[in-house]
Amino acid sequence: LGEVAPKGTVVNLGSNVSYSMQQLLQEMVRLSPSWSEGNATNLERRLRLEQDSSRLRFYDERIVMADISKVQKLTGWVPQPDIPLLLRMLLDYWRHETAFRYPEKKTLKNANADESLAEL
């Protein structure tokens, strides 16, 4: 961009695709290790999705999509979004983050095994 656009040129970058929160949520549930096609009824019992209308803001945009025509015209760039990959990366990040923040408590069995090893 620095080679083809005048100094100070501002462009928007984006995937040129718009996703609803419902679509993203469905994809994240599908990527969950506990999900399987034959397990839909069990999943429905474990997950209860509710919309909290008190958190909705009337001024939020219903559809957000970047106008990337300027950067495309300047550079010929074509976005190649891989939403499933990005969602897997997001899930992995939060799985690691929560494991770090909230390590599982030792079970009584594991605690006893640790004591036995300490005695050796």
C-alpha positions as CSV (number, residue, x, y, z in Angstrom):
1,L,0.0,0.0,0.0
2,G,2.9,2.3,0.8
3,E,4.2,1.9,-2.7
4,V,1.0,2.5,-4.6
5,A,-1.0,5.0,-2.5
6,P,-0.2,8.6,-1.7
7,K,1.0,9.3,1.8
8,G,-1.8,9.5,4.3
9,T,-4.2,7.4,2.3
10,V,-6.8,5.7,4.5
11,V,-8.3,2.4,3.5
12,N,-10.7,-0.1,5.1
13,L,-9.8,-3.7,5.5
14,G,-12.3,-6.5,6.0
15,S,-13.4,-9.8,4.7
16,N,-16.1,-8.3,2.5
17,V,-18.5,-10.8,4.1
18,S,-21.0,-10.1,6.8
19,Y,-21.9,-12.7,9.5
20,S,-24.8,-12.6,12.0
21,M,-24.1,-13.3,15.6
22,Q,-26.4,-16.3,15.3
23,Q,-24.2,-17.7,12.4
24,L,-21.0,-17.2,14.4
25,L,-22.6,-18.8,17.5
26,Q,-23.8,-21.8,15.5
27,E,-20.3,-22.3,14.0
28,M,-18.7,-22.1,17.5
29,V,-21.1,-24.7,18.8
30,R,-20.4,-26.9,15.8
31,L,-16.6,-26.6,16.5
32,S,-17.1,-27.6,20.2
33,P,-15.6,-31.0,20.9
34,S,-18.8,-32.1,22.7
35,W,-20.8,-31.5,19.5
36,S,-21.7,-34.3,17.2
37,E,-24.5,-34.5,14.6
38,G,-26.2,-37.3,16.5
39,N,-25.9,-35.4,19.8
40,A,-28.2,-32.5,19.0
41,T,-30.8,-33.3,21.6
42,N,-28.2,-33.7,24.4
43,L,-26.6,-30.4,23.4
44,E,-29.9,-28.6,23.6
45,R,-30.2,-29.8,27.2
46,R,-26.8,-28.6,28.1
47,L,-26.9,-25.2,26.3
48,R,-29.6,-22.7,26.7
49,L,-29.2,-19.7,24.5
50,E,-31.1,-16.6,25.6
51,Q,-31.2,-13.1,24.2
52,D,-30.9,-10.5,27.0
53,S,-33.0,-7.7,25.6
54,S,-31.7,-5.3,28.3
55,R,-28.2,-5.5,26.7
56,L,-29.4,-4.6,23.2
57,R,-28.7,-1.1,22.1
58,F,-31.0,0.6,19.6
59,Y,-28.0,2.4,18.0
60,D,-26.0,-0.7,17.2
61,E,-25.7,-1.3,13.5
62,R,-27.6,-4.4,12.3
63,I,-25.1,-5.1,9.5
64,V,-21.5,-4.1,9.5
65,M,-19.3,-4.7,6.5
66,A,-16.2,-2.7,5.5
67,D,-16.0,-1.0,2.2
68,I,-12.8,-2.4,0.8
69,S,-13.2,-1.1,-2.7
70,K,-10.4,1.5,-2.3
71,V,-7.7,-1.0,-1.2
72,Q,-8.8,-3.4,-3.8
73,K,-8.5,-0.7,-6.5
74,L,-5.1,0.4,-5.3
75,T,-3.5,-3.0,-4.7
76,G,-5.7,-5.7,-6.2
77,W,-6.0,-7.3,-2.8
78,V,-8.7,-10.0,-2.4
79,P,-9.7,-11.1,1.1
80,Q,-9.6,-14.8,1.9
81,P,-11.5,-15.1,5.1
82,D,-11.5,-18.4,6.9
83,I,-14.1,-17.9,9.6
84,P,-14.0,-21.5,10.9
85,L,-10.2,-21.2,11.4
86,L,-10.6,-17.8,13.2
87,L,-13.3,-19.2,15.4
88,R,-11.2,-22.3,16.3
89,M,-8.3,-20.0,17.2
90,L,-10.6,-17.9,19.3
91,L,-12.0,-21.0,21.1
92,D,-8.4,-22.3,21.7
93,Y,-7.3,-18.9,23.1
94,W,-10.2,-18.8,25.6
95,R,-9.8,-22.5,26.6
96,H,-6.1,-21.8,27.4
97,E,-6.9,-18.5,29.1
98,T,-9.6,-20.0,31.4
99,A,-7.4,-23.0,32.2
100,F,-4.7,-20.6,33.3
101,R,-7.0,-18.4,35.2
102,Y,-9.1,-21.1,36.8
103,P,-6.9,-24.3,37.2
104,E,-9.0,-27.3,38.1
105,K,-8.9,-28.1,41.8
106,K,-7.2,-31.4,42.7
107,T,-9.5,-34.2,43.3
108,L,-9.1,-36.2,46.5
109,K,-7.7,-39.1,44.5
110,N,-5.0,-36.9,42.8
111,A,-4.2,-35.3,46.2
112,N,-3.6,-38.7,47.8
113,A,-1.4,-39.8,44.8
114,D,0.7,-36.6,45.2
115,E,1.1,-37.3,48.9
116,S,2.2,-40.9,48.2
117,L,4.8,-39.7,45.7
118,A,6.1,-37.2,48.2
119,E,6.7,-40.0,50.7
120,L,9.0,-41.8,48.2
